[in-house]
Amino acid sequence: MYLDSSKKAEIFAQYGKDAKNTGSVESQVALFTFRIKHLTEHMKLNHKDVGTQRALTVLVGKRRAMLEYLKERDIERYRALIKELGIRK
């Protein structure tokens, strides 16, 4: 499986305050970005997989909403996260 509990804990430890901080905006956006990258690679090989395409669209929408929230609350954290994750916006 591409995303197990150890990988999630690693992402949360890197982008959140610690491994138990799973609710911070930065850690959630980082997790969504990891999943989006994985699903994008899957879609390159399986372009007719409509279920995955929908899941990818939903994830991108959720990430965008969280980034908008962060942008309104704290623009410096937003800019740092965008730069660190390599998301172009």
C-alpha positions as a Python dict, from the first residue, in 0.01 Angstrom:
ca = {
    (1, 'M'): (0, 0, 0),
    (2, 'Y'): (135, 340, -92),
    (3, 'L'): (16, 520, 222),
    (4, 'D'): (48, 333, 549),
    (5, 'S'): (46, 465, 904),
    (6, 'S'): (423, 507, 919),
    (7, 'K'): (424, 722, 605),
    (8, 'K'): (140, 934, 745),
    (9, 'A'): (327, 980, 1073),
    (10, 'E'): (636, 1085, 878),
    (11, 'I'): (437, 1345, 681),
    (12, 'F'): (268, 1477, 997),
    (13, 'A'): (602, 1497, 1180),
    (14, 'Q'): (763, 1686, 894),
    (15, 'Y'): (487, 1940, 824),
    (16, 'G'): (296, 1956, 1153),
    (17, 'K'): (441, 2044, 1488),
    (18, 'D'): (488, 1675, 1575),
    (19, 'A'): (365, 1333, 1460),
    (20, 'K'): (46, 1361, 1668),
    (21, 'N'): (-57, 1696, 1519),
    (22, 'T'): (-271, 1556, 1240),
    (23, 'G'): (-521, 1840, 1222),
    (24, 'S'): (-300, 2134, 1133),
    (25, 'V'): (-359, 2287, 793),
    (26, 'E'): (2, 2234, 688),
    (27, 'S'): (-2, 1863, 766),
    (28, 'Q'): (-337, 1810, 595),
    (29, 'V'): (-226, 1995, 281),
    (30, 'A'): (97, 1792, 277),
    (31, 'L'): (-99, 1467, 305),
    (32, 'F'): (-337, 1575, 27),
    (33, 'T'): (-39, 1667, -191),
    (34, 'F'): (119, 1325, -138),
    (35, 'R'): (-208, 1153, -232),
    (36, 'I'): (-260, 1382, -533),
    (37, 'K'): (87, 1299, -667),
    (38, 'H'): (18, 928, -630),
    (39, 'L'): (-321, 948, -801),
    (40, 'T'): (-176, 1161, -1081),
    (41, 'E'): (81, 892, -1157),
    (42, 'H'): (-197, 632, -1154),
    (43, 'M'): (-403, 840, -1398),
    (44, 'K'): (-109, 863, -1639),
    (45, 'L'): (-115, 484, -1672),
    (46, 'N'): (-494, 433, -1644),
    (47, 'H'): (-652, 726, -1821),
    (48, 'K'): (-996, 563, -1839),
    (49, 'D'): (-1028, 514, -1462),
    (50, 'V'): (-1318, 750, -1394),
    (51, 'G'): (-1345, 670, -1022),
    (52, 'T'): (-986, 768, -960),
    (53, 'Q'): (-1032, 1077, -1172),
    (54, 'R'): (-1322, 1186, -954),
    (55, 'A'): (-1129, 1114, -634),
    (56, 'L'): (-840, 1321, -768),
    (57, 'T'): (-1070, 1612, -849),
    (58, 'V'): (-1224, 1600, -500),
    (59, 'L'): (-880, 1594, -335),
    (60, 'V'): (-760, 1890, -539),
    (61, 'G'): (-1071, 2083, -435),
    (62, 'K'): (-1017, 2003, -68),
    (63, 'R'): (-653, 2106, -86),
    (64, 'R'): (-745, 2428, -262),
    (65, 'A'): (-1003, 2513, 5),
    (66, 'M'): (-751, 2453, 284),
    (67, 'L'): (-492, 2665, 105),
    (68, 'E'): (-744, 2947, 67),
    (69, 'Y'): (-821, 2924, 439),
    (70, 'L'): (-451, 2941, 524),
    (71, 'K'): (-400, 3230, 283),
    (72, 'E'): (-673, 3432, 455),
    (73, 'R'): (-546, 3352, 808),
    (74, 'D'): (-167, 3372, 774),
    (75, 'I'): (-9, 3466, 442),
    (76, 'E'): (347, 3391, 560),
    (77, 'R'): (263, 3030, 656),
    (78, 'Y'): (82, 2997, 322),
    (79, 'R'): (383, 3116, 122),
    (80, 'A'): (622, 2894, 317),
    (81, 'L'): (402, 2587, 264),
    (82, 'I'): (357, 2651, -108),
    (83, 'K'): (732, 2690, -149),
    (84, 'E'): (816, 2381, 57),
    (85, 'L'): (567, 2154, -120),
    (86, 'G'): (641, 2289, -465),
    (87, 'I'): (279, 2369, -540),
    (88, 'R'): (238, 2632, -806),
    (89, 'K'): (-50, 2864, -747),
}
